[in-house]
Amino acid sequence: MDINNGSLENGYILDQKYSIKKILGIGGFGRTYLAESIWTGEDYAIKEYFPNDWAVRSYNDGRMILMPKDGERKELFAHGLSIFVDEAKILRGLSDDDAVVDVKDFFYENNTGYIVMEYVRGDTLANFMKKTKSVIDPDVAEAIIISVAKSMSKIHSLSLLHRDISPDNIMIQPDGKVKLIDFGATRIYALDKTVDMSVMIKPGFAPMEQYSKSGKQGPWTDVYALAATYYFIVSGNKPLIASDRYAGVAQPQLWELNSYISKEVSDVIEHAMEPDYKKRIQTMDAFAAEFEKAYRHISNDVYPHIMLNINGRFKKWKFLSGIVIKIGRAESECDICIEEPDVSRVHCEVVYDNALNQFRVTDLSKNGTYTRSGLIGKSKYVMLNTGETFYLVDESIKFYLEVR
């Protein structure tokens, strides 16, 4: 055991099949470990119920037992554990949603509970911004928000709320896909009545109704948090806390903070972050529809786009139909320059055929240009549809194709 913080040490065996590799994170109510199956070698993320204020770790009969600090906290500890179990059940019920982390197993041990989840490689949006020291590109941010909104719509249809959406709980994977994590604050709600709920606050991202146990929480609560997340990731500015906004303190408009954000999109975010929940956008479907409509309103013209994901860094270009776009290492010869040693001087060409509504990708490199079907082959080409991908050398340099 790590005597500094009570976390399980590397090599500790759980449920006779998972070996702890390292600690991934410590929160107020739980700890998450990277663990390996001793049978298959597969990696998993294991979340342990460990409320810091209520429990301590002690050595008992060869095991690292978690115990309530005193009799007063015993009831709190038990109640928190029941909520932790609910989280496992909720996630298990959402296993068919690609944007929600998969639960693989659950068990009791060490007088506490453990949730075994798929190990999601990548970064949270918050960590990604810290690493890159930049905001998220608006086109990438739009795709992230719409993906999360669609998943949250399914979750709301089950009468569930997440209640903790923020840049800390949205992960972007190396392949560009999004995962919504940490459902520890999720609760069942009733649309037709007010239900007392525990107070869950993440300043700047939690709306006013979350500041009270009797606040009227519903899908609009998650709408606020998702809109606040977009506000932060494209501006770098943390939204004002809800109580200040409710008191009349003006929050800077998004279009004033980022000139690439249109007034139309800024207005939708403002509507979704309305302090009074009754005046706010009420559902995720409505939010996604308004957001997409405003985003598409930026231009009535339709352009082909190509987006690059290189080791988790994103960049996007738009170009005209019929124009050949060269991609490679030589800046003087290419429209899109990739400064990687295995990329050829001119690695491939991309051109959009408006009549066919397809992209022609031509491989010009001995190191290979690939699609989902495999190697294209030097001097050969393939036709790809919008939404498909291709990559150079390996999947660390991946391109996404779309028209909008």
C-alpha positions in Angstrom: 0.0 0.0 0.0 1.1 3.5 -0.7 1.4 5.0 2.8 1.2 8.5 1.4 -2.3 8.5 0.2 -3.8 5.0 1.0 -3.9 3.9 -2.7 -3.3 0.2 -3.5 0.3 -0.5 -4.5 1.6 -1.7 -7.8 1.2 -5.5 -8.1 -1.7 -5.7 -5.6 -4.2 -8.4 -6.8 -7.9 -7.7 -6.8 -10.6 -10.4 -7.3 -7.9 -12.9 -7.9 -7.6 -11.7 -11.5 -6.6 -8.0 -11.7 -3.1 -6.8 -10.9 -2.7 -3.0 -10.1 -0.2 -1.3 -12.4 -0.5 2.3 -11.3 -2.9 5.0 -9.9 -4.6 7.0 -12.6 -6.5 9.5 -10.5 -7.8 10.4 -7.0 -11.1 12.0 -6.5 -13.1 12.9 -3.4 -15.1 9.7 -3.5 -13.0 7.3 -5.5 -9.7 6.2 -6.9 -9.0 4.9 -10.4 -6.3 2.5 -11.2 -4.8 1.1 -14.3 -4.8 -2.7 -13.9 -4.0 -5.8 -15.9 -5.8 -9.0 -16.2 -3.4 -11.7 -14.9 -5.1 -14.2 -17.3 -5.3 -12.3 -20.6 -2.8 -9.4 -20.1 -5.6 -6.9 -21.1 -5.6 -3.5 -19.5 -8.6 -2.1 -17.6 -9.4 0.9 -15.5 -10.6 0.0 -12.1 -12.5 2.5 -10.0 -12.5 2.0 -6.2 -15.0 3.5 -3.9 -12.9 5.5 -1.4 -14.5 8.5 0.2 -11.5 10.5 1.5 -13.5 12.3 4.3 -15.3 9.2 5.6 -12.8 6.3 5.3 -9.3 5.2 6.0 -7.2 2.2 4.8 -6.0 -0.4 7.3 -4.1 -3.7 7.1 -6.3 -6.6 8.1 -5.6 -10.3 7.7 -3.4 -9.7 4.6 -5.8 -7.4 2.9 -6.0 -3.6 2.6 -9.4 -3.0 4.2 -11.3 0.3 3.9 -13.1 1.3 7.1 -15.3 4.3 8.1 -13.3 6.7 10.2 -15.8 6.5 13.0 -19.4 5.5 13.9 -20.8 8.8 12.7 -19.4 8.3 9.2 -20.4 4.6 9.0 -23.9 5.4 7.7 -22.5 8.0 5.2 -20.0 5.4 4.0 -22.7 2.8 3.4 -24.9 5.2 1.6 -22.1 6.3 -0.6 -21.3 2.7 -1.5 -24.9 2.1 -2.6 -24.6 5.1 -4.9 -21.3 3.7 -6.3 -23.1 0.5 -7.1 -25.8 2.4 -8.8 -23.1 4.0 -11.1 -21.9 0.5 -12.1 -25.5 -0.5 -13.0 -26.1 2.7 -14.9 -22.9 2.3 -17.0 -23.7 -1.4 -17.6 -27.0 -0.4 -19.1 -25.4 2.0 -21.5 -22.9 -0.5 -23.0 -24.3 -0.1 -26.5 -23.4 3.6 -26.6 -20.0 4.1 -28.2 -19.5 7.4 -26.5 -20.0 6.0 -23.0 -17.2 4.0 -21.2 -18.0 0.3 -21.0 -18.3 -1.5 -17.7 -16.8 -5.0 -17.8 -17.2 -6.2 -14.2 -18.1 -5.3 -10.7 -17.2 -6.8 -7.3 -17.0 -6.2 -3.6 -13.6 -6.6 -1.8 -11.7 -4.9 1.0 -15.0 -3.8 2.5 -15.6 -1.6 -0.5 -16.7 -1.8 -4.2 -14.8 -1.9 -7.5 -16.0 -1.1 -11.0 -13.9 -2.6 -13.8 -14.1 -0.5 -17.0 -12.5 -0.5 -20.4 -9.2 1.5 -20.3 -9.8 4.5 -22.4 -6.5 5.8 -23.9 -6.4 9.5 -24.6 -6.8 12.7 -22.7 -9.6 14.6 -21.1 -10.4 17.8 -22.9 -9.0 19.7 -19.9 -5.7 17.8 -20.0 -5.5 18.1 -23.8 -5.8 21.9 -23.5 -3.1 22.0 -20.8 -0.7 19.9 -22.9 -1.2 21.8 -26.1 -1.6 25.2 -24.3 -4.4 26.1 -26.7 -8.1 26.0 -27.1 -9.9 23.3 -29.1 -10.5 24.1 -32.8 -14.1 25.1 -33.3 -14.8 22.5 -35.9 -13.4 19.7 -33.6 -15.3 21.2 -30.7 -18.5 21.1 -32.6 -18.1 17.4 -33.5 -17.3 16.7 -29.8 -20.3 18.5 -28.5 -22.7 17.0 -31.0 -21.4 13.5 -30.2 -21.9 14.0 -26.4 -25.3 15.6 -26.9 -26.5 12.6 -28.9 -25.3 10.2 -26.2 -26.8 12.3 -23.5 -30.2 12.3 -25.3 -30.2 8.5 -25.0 -29.2 8.7 -21.3 -32.0 11.2 -20.7 -34.5 8.9 -22.4 -33.8 6.4 -19.5 -34.7 9.2 -17.0 -31.0 9.6 -16.0 -29.0 12.7 -15.6 -25.2 12.9 -15.7 -24.9 16.1 -13.6 -21.1 16.4 -13.9 -20.4 17.1 -17.6 -17.2 19.2 -17.9 -13.9 19.2 -19.8 -12.6 16.8 -17.0 -15.2 14.1 -17.9 -15.0 14.1 -21.7 -12.1 12.1 -23.2 -10.8 12.3 -26.7 -9.1 9.1 -27.9 -6.1 8.8 -30.3 -8.5 7.9 -33.1 -10.5 11.1 -32.5 -13.5 9.4 -30.9 -15.1 10.8 -27.8 -15.9 9.1 -24.5 -18.0 10.4 -21.7 -16.7 9.3 -18.3 -17.4 9.5 -14.6 -21.0 8.8 -14.0 -20.6 9.0 -10.2 -23.0 11.9 -10.0 -25.7 10.4 -12.2 -29.1 10.2 -10.7 -32.6 9.0 -11.7 -35.0 12.0 -12.1 -38.8 12.3 -12.5 -40.1 14.7 -15.2 -43.4 15.3 -13.4 -42.2 16.2 -9.9 -39.5 17.8 -7.9 -37.1 15.3 -6.4 -34.5 16.0 -3.7 -31.0 15.3 -5.1 -27.6 15.5 -3.5 -25.8 18.7 -4.2 -23.1 18.2 -6.9 -21.2 21.4 -7.8 -18.5 22.0 -10.4 -18.2 25.8 -10.4 -18.7 27.3 -13.8 -20.2 24.1 -15.2 -23.0 23.5 -12.7 -26.2 25.5 -13.2 -28.1 27.2 -10.3 -30.5 24.4 -9.7 -27.6 22.1 -8.6 -26.8 24.4 -5.7 -29.8 23.2 -3.8 -31.1 19.7 -2.9 -34.6 20.7 -3.9 -33.5 22.5 -7.1 -35.5 21.4 -10.2 -33.0 19.3 -12.1 -33.7 17.7 -15.5 -32.2 17.3 -19.0 -31.8 21.2 -19.0 -29.2 20.7 -16.2 -26.9 18.7 -18.4 -27.6 21.0 -21.3 -26.2 23.9 -19.3 -23.0 21.9 -18.4 -22.4 20.8 -22.0 -22.9 24.4 -23.3 -20.5 25.6 -20.6 -18.0 23.0 -21.7 -18.1 24.3 -25.2 -17.7 27.8 -23.9 -14.6 26.8 -22.1 -12.9 24.6 -24.7 -13.2 27.2 -27.6 -12.4 30.3 -25.5 -10.1 29.1 -22.7 -12.2 31.1 -20.3 -14.0 29.3 -17.5 -17.6 30.3 -17.3 -18.8 32.4 -14.4 -20.2 30.5 -11.5 -24.0 30.2 -11.7 -24.7 32.1 -8.5 -22.9 35.2 -9.9 -24.8 35.0 -13.2 -28.1 34.5 -11.3 -27.2 37.7 -9.4 -26.8 39.6 -12.6 -23.1 39.5 -13.3 -22.6 39.6 -17.1 -20.7 36.8 -18.7 -18.6 37.8 -21.7 -20.2 36.7 -25.0 -18.4 33.8 -26.7 -18.1 35.5 -30.0 -16.2 38.3 -28.2 -13.7 35.9 -26.9 -13.1 33.9 -30.1 -13.4 35.6 -33.4 -13.9 32.3 -35.1 -17.2 31.7 -33.3 -20.2 33.3 -35.0 -22.8 35.4 -33.2 -25.4 32.8 -34.1 -23.4 30.0 -32.3 -22.6 32.3 -29.4 -26.4 33.1 -29.0 -27.2 29.4 -28.8 -24.6 28.8 -26.1 -26.0 31.8 -24.2 -29.6 30.3 -24.5 -28.3 26.9 -23.3 -26.6 28.6 -20.3 -29.6 30.7 -19.3 -29.4 30.9 -15.5 -33.2 30.4 -15.1 -33.8 26.8 -16.2 -37.3 27.6 -17.4 -35.9 29.9 -20.0 -33.1 27.5 -21.0 -33.0 25.0 -23.9 -34.8 22.1 -22.3 -33.5 19.0 -24.1 -30.3 17.7 -25.6 -32.1 17.1 -28.9 -33.2 20.7 -29.0 -29.8 21.9 -28.1 -28.1 19.8 -30.8 -30.6 21.0 -33.4 -30.1 24.7 -32.5 -26.4 24.3 -32.2 -26.0 22.6 -35.6 -28.3 25.0 -37.3 -26.4 28.0 -36.0 -23.1 26.4 -36.9 -24.1 25.6 -40.5 -25.4 29.2 -40.8 -21.8 30.4 -40.9 -21.8 29.9 -44.6 -24.4 28.8 -47.1 -21.7 27.4 -49.3 -20.8 23.7 -49.0 -17.1 22.8 -49.0 -15.2 19.5 -48.7 -13.1 19.4 -45.5 -10.1 17.3 -44.5 -9.2 17.0 -40.8 -5.9 15.7 -39.5 -5.4 13.8 -36.2 -1.7 13.4 -35.6 -1.0 11.8 -32.2 -4.1 13.5 -30.7 -3.5 16.9 -32.2 -6.2 18.1 -34.6 -6.2 20.5 -37.5 -8.8 21.1 -40.2 -8.7 22.5 -43.8 -11.5 23.2 -46.3 -10.8 23.3 -50.1 -12.7 23.6 -53.4 -14.1 20.8 -55.5 -11.7 19.6 -58.2 -8.6 21.1 -56.6 -5.8 18.6 -56.0 -4.5 18.8 -52.4 -1.0 17.4 -52.0 0.0 16.0 -48.6 3.6 15.3 -47.6 6.8 16.3 -45.8 8.0 18.9 -48.3 6.5 22.3 -47.4 7.5 23.8 -50.8 5.6 21.1 -52.7 2.6 20.3 -50.5 -0.6 22.0 -49.5 -0.6 20.1 -46.2 2.8 19.6 -44.6 3.4 16.7 -42.2 6.8 17.0 -40.5 7.3 13.4 -39.7 10.4 11.4 -40.9 8.4 8.4 -42.3 6.2 10.7 -44.4 7.4 11.1 -48.0 8.1 14.5 -49.6 4.8 14.2 -51.5 3.0 11.3 -49.8 -0.5 11.4 -51.4 -3.0 13.5 -53.2 -6.7 14.2 -52.4 -9.3 15.7 -54.7 -13.0 16.0 -54.2 -15.3 15.0 -57.1 -18.5 17.1 -56.7 -20.5 15.1 -59.2 -19.8 11.8 -57.4 -19.7 13.4 -53.9 -16.6 11.4 -53.2 -12.9 12.0 -52.5 -10.2 10.4 -54.7 -7.1 9.6 -52.6 -4.0 8.7 -54.6 -1.0 7.0 -52.9 2.4 8.4 -54.1 4.6 6.9 -51.4 6.6 3.8 -51.0 5.8 4.0 -47.2 2.1 3.6 -47.9 -1.2 5.4 -47.7 -3.9 3.3 -46.0 -7.6 3.1 -45.7 -9.8 0.8 -43.5 -9.4 -1.8 -46.3 -5.6 -1.7 -46.2 -2.8 -0.4 -48.4 -3.9 1.7 -51.4 -0.6 1.0 -53.3 1.8 3.4 -55.0 0.4 5.3 -58.0 -3.1 3.7 -57.2 -6.1 5.5 -55.9 -9.4 4.8 -54.1 -12.7 6.6 -53.9 -13.8 7.4 -50.4 -17.1 8.8 -49.1 -17.7 11.6 -46.7 -17.1 10.3 -43.2 -14.4 7.9 -44.2 -10.7 8.0 -43.2 -7.3 7.3 -44.5 -3.9 7.4 -42.9 -0.2 7.8 -43.7 2.3 5.1 -42.7 0.3 4.1 -39.5 -2.8 5.3 -37.7 -1.0 8.0 -35.7 -1.4 10.2 -38.8 -5.1 9.9 -39.7 -7.2 12.1 -42.0 -11.0 12.4 -41.8 -13.0 13.4 -44.9 -16.3 15.3 -44.9 -18.5 17.7 -46.9 -20.5 20.4 -45.3 
